[in-house]
Amino acid sequence: MDAIDWRTAQRIGELIAGSPPYGGLRVDAVEPLARDFAARVSAYSRLPLDGELPALEMVDRPTWIAANLQTMRPLMAPLSERLGESRGGLSGSLGSVSGLMLGAQVGALTGMLSQRVLGQYDLALLDATVPPRLLLLAPNLAQAAATLRVDRDELVLWVTIHEITHAVQFTGAPWLREHIGGMLKELLEGLQVSLTPDGKGEGNDGPWPRMPKLPDVTELKEIVERARSGQLLRLTLGEDRWRLVERMQSAMSLIEGHAEHTMDAVGAEVLPSLPRLRAAMTRRRSQRGLPWRVLEKLLGLELKMRQYETGKRFCDSVVAEGGPELLARVWSSPAALPSAEELEQPAQWTARIGAVAA
């Protein structure tokens, strides 16, 4: 039995997200340009357009939540299975309550995120049979354009270029999906989750979660310091698993940074207000309210903001050194992906890739 109540997740997500209007945005005003953008992205990135890209979809927040919950289910399956096993000794009512609580937590997260996301290339990393989707969140784009005081239609086109770049990345470098998905699967399979008193999922003498050992003063100080520096995930996973997380972070920094770099390079050809758009987007990412800053810190979303910045600086530097042709070599194989250190010091990556070519 699934340990997460996904219907509750959808309902809670929709309650938190709200349903603001589309703001007059229509996908048929963008779709004719999408094919041109894909061709431009392909030409700039030197990634081939193999096959048809998914059609653009202009969606509301509830639809975005439903799409992401569907994508999350295979990701959460290993954890959900362990949770289901560990609560096997729970009575039916208590088991249902725990499923509702987990569903509510997942729903609350997606509901809050749905208020901020502008677009998404929705890719099921662990299930290649699920077709990817290109989603644009109409209410958020309309609200962002009004708040940032930028041209709404140009903002929509600019975000579209970003998401299409992701689609071109994963279709033009077919190994990328399996590589990222493999790391994610390895990470998920190594996580241990328990709701039983003994922490093993067996021999359960009662229906209550295991009480953790209270930390001593030294351990408590370390926890506080790591929390302040955003390292709680590292503390939870341990050093071995953290190294895997760092590899995933480096790959995602490149993917996001390359999309940021490309949306500017391609956008410069078609968007007259590009400098203003870039300045406005930078302000939007930095001027988040206190609740959002706290949420980002707790969930590691703050790291995603740094991924955009670090990855874009890397791509900008590589192109300045050797042009788009040199940057295109990052997509040749998993071995060509930059490490965390190389992302910060692009010259190291350039030297390594140049040495391999020689």
Secondary structure, 3 states (H helix, E strand, C coil): CCCCCHHHHHHHHHHHHCCCCCCCCCHHHCHHHHHHHHHHHHHHHCCCCCCCCCCEEEECHHHHHHHHHHHHHHHHHHHHHHHHHHCCCCCHHHHHHHHHHHHHHHHHHHHHHCCCCCEEEECCCCCCCCCCEEEEEHHHHHHHHHHHCCCHHHHHHHHHHHHHHHHHHHHHCCHHHHHHHHHHHHHHHHCCCCCCCCCCCCCCCCCCCCCCCCCCHHHHHHHHHHHHCCCHHHHHHCHHHHHHHHHHHHHHHHHHHHHHHHHHHHHHHHCCCHHHHHHHHHHHHHCCCHHHHHHHHHHCHHHHHHHHHHHHHHHHHHHHHHHHHHHHHHHCCHHHCCCHHHHHCHHHHHHHHHHHHC
